Amino acid sequence: MERYTCPRELLPVIESALAVEGYVIEEPLQRAVGGSRVTVMTRGGAVIALHEDLARDTADINVYPADEAGRPTILKELPRLIPTPLGKRRAP
């Protein structure tokens, strides 16, 4: 799993960019609970969960890639929420 963070207002742009890359929103997996919303997008075996908390200015994005090809390119521009494990550092 990889975790990213972004300003909450960028989520519609990220959803659109993921759709261009072939990801689709799993309607039954889109949930609003309290002040949060989780949207799940899939492409093949890859899963991306977009977590939006209306009480925060940032959103969390969890990526569960099926393989290296399942890593969406749009997320490479986002900051990491948690440090990358050694040996998996991304090039600047």
HELIX and SHEET records of a PDB file:
HELIX    1   1 ARG A    8  LEU A   10  5                                   3    
HELIX    2   2 LEU A   11  VAL A   20  1                                  10    
HELIX    3   3 GLU A   27  LEU A   29  5                                   3    
HELIX    4   4 GLU A   68  GLY A   70  5                                   3    
HELIX    5   5 THR A   73  GLU A   77  5                                   5    
SHEET    1   A 5 GLU A   2  PRO A   7  0                                        
SHEET    2   A 5 THR A  58  TYR A  64 -1                                        
SHEET    3   A 5 ALA A  46  ASP A  53 -1                                        
SHEET    4   A 5 SER A  36  ARG A  43 -1                                        
SHEET    5   A 5 VAL A  24  ILE A  25 -1                                        
SHEET    1   B 5 GLU A   2  PRO A   7  0                                        
SHEET    2   B 5 THR A  58  TYR A  64 -1                                        
SHEET    3   B 5 ALA A  46  ASP A  53 -1                                        
SHEET    4   B 5 SER A  36  ARG A  43 -1                                        
SHEET    5   B 5 ARG A  31  VAL A  33 -1                                        
END                                                                             
